[in-house]
Amino acid sequence: MGSARWAMAQALQARYGRIVEPRLRLLRVGSRITRANDVLIPAVLAGMSLTESWIERFAQPGFHGPRGVQTVGALFMTVSLGWRRRYPVAVLACVTIGAGVEWPWGRASGQVSLEAFLAIVIAYYSVGAHVERRRGLRMIVLAMLPLMVADLANAVAGYRSVSDGGGV
């Protein structure tokens, strides 16, 4: 009787393995794509930032100000995206600081560069996707404070109205 159960268990295990194996292969492919994106997204944004800072602007407003300072800020915000799944809150802080580096020179336009905008969107998404909901909401509100202060400072200085910068 014990050997009959054992044989049936072996047959079920073999059948289950055949059913699950293709799905496991798809998961492995998805994992490779995810790992590639963890490198590809920061590399592309960093490359765009360096090209825009040192060679030619892709779009307005782009990077203005001292190239060395802009380069450090751009690399700080783009390269940190490589750790967005493991340390999403720290990455959001890095992106916010990096966007803050370009703010004094882009005040007249009231916009950040395309790379900074994409980094901000990805960082906020990462906090929402990878942090417990209550803590994530607190971190997002905290990270929005510098953006709102910068927008208010632009309005007080007469560059734009308060409602113009609400997109970010």
N, C-alpha and C positions, 0 to 999 in steps of 0.2 A: 504494500500500500504506500509506504514511504517513497519507494522508487518511482511509482506512477506519478505522484505529486511532483517529485523532483523533475521528471521528464516533461511534465506539463509546464512547470515553471520555466524550464530551459526553452521550450518552444515559444512561450509567450515573450520571454526576454529577447529571443532572436527576432520575433515578429515586431516587437516594440522598437528594437534597434534599427530595423529597416525603415520603419515609419519616421523615426526621429532624426536619423542621420542627415537627410537633405536639409531639414530645418536647422540643424546645428551648423552645417556648412554655410547657410545663408547668414546665420548669426556671426560666424567668423568673418565673412566678407564685410558685413556691416560694421564690425569692430575695427577692421582695417581701414575702412572709409572714415570712421570717426577719428581714429588716430592720425590719419593723413590730414584731416581737416584741422586738427589741433595744431599742426605745423603749417599747413597751407594758408589758412586765413591770416595768422599773424605775419607770415612771410610776405604775402601779397600786400597787405596793408603797410607793412614796414617799407617794402620796396617802393610802393606808391608815395609814401611820405618822404623818403629820401630823394626820390626823383623830383618830387614837387618842391622840396626845400632847396635842392642843389642844381637842378637842371632846368626844368620847365613846369609851369603850373598846368594842371589838368583842368581845373575848374576854379571859379571864383567862390569864396574869397581866397582859398589856398592858404599857404603859410607865409607870414610876413615877419619882420623882425630879424634879429640876429640869427644867422643860419645855425650856429653852434647850439644856441639855446633852443631853437625850434627843433633841431635834430634830436637833442636829448629828450625833450618833451614828447616828440612823436614816437621815438623808440620806446619810451617808458609806457606809453599808452597802447602801442600796437603789439610789441613783443610780449607784454604781460598777458595778452589774450590766449597764449598757449597754455596757460594754467587755469583757464576759466571754468573747467569742470571740477577741478580739485579744490581751488581756492577762489570761488566766485566773488566773495565779498572783498578780498584783497585786490582782485583784478578790477573790480568796480572802483575801488579807491585809486588805483594806479591810473585808470582811464580818466577819472575825474581830475586828478592832478595834472596829467598830461594835457588834457583839454584846457585846463586853467593856465598852462604855460603859454599857449597861443592866444589866449583871450586878450591881453593888453594890446596886441597889435591888430586884432581883428574887431575891435570895438565899433568902429564906424559901420561895418557891415552887419554887426550883430549876429554873425553866424560863425560857426566853427568850420574847419575844413571838412571835405568829404570823408577823409580817413577818420577824423575825430568823430564825426557823426556816426559812421558805421561802427566804430569801436564802442561808442556810447550805447548804441542800440544792442549790440552783441553782449556787452557787459550787463546791461539791465536784464536782458533775456536770460543770461546765465544765472543771475541771482534768482530770478523767478523760477527757473527750471531746476536748480540744484541746491537750493537752500529751503529749509523748512519755512512754511508760509508766513508765520508770524514774525520770525526773525528777518526773513527776506523783505517783508513790507517795511519793517523798521529801517533796514539798511538802505532800501531804495529811497525812502523819505529823507534819510540823513544825507544820501549822496545827491539828492535834488537841491538841497539847501544852497550849496555853492553856485549851482546853475541859476537859481532864482535870485541870489544876491548879485551875481554878475549882470543878470538881466535888469534888475532894479538899478544898479549902478550905471548901466548904459542909459536908462531912461532919465535918471537924475542928471547925468552929464549932457543930456540933450541929443544923444546919438539916435535913439529910437524911442518909441512908446513902450510901455510895459507889456502890452498885449502882442507886440510884434515878435517877441522871442519865445512864445509859448510852444512852438513846435518841438524844440529839444526837450 
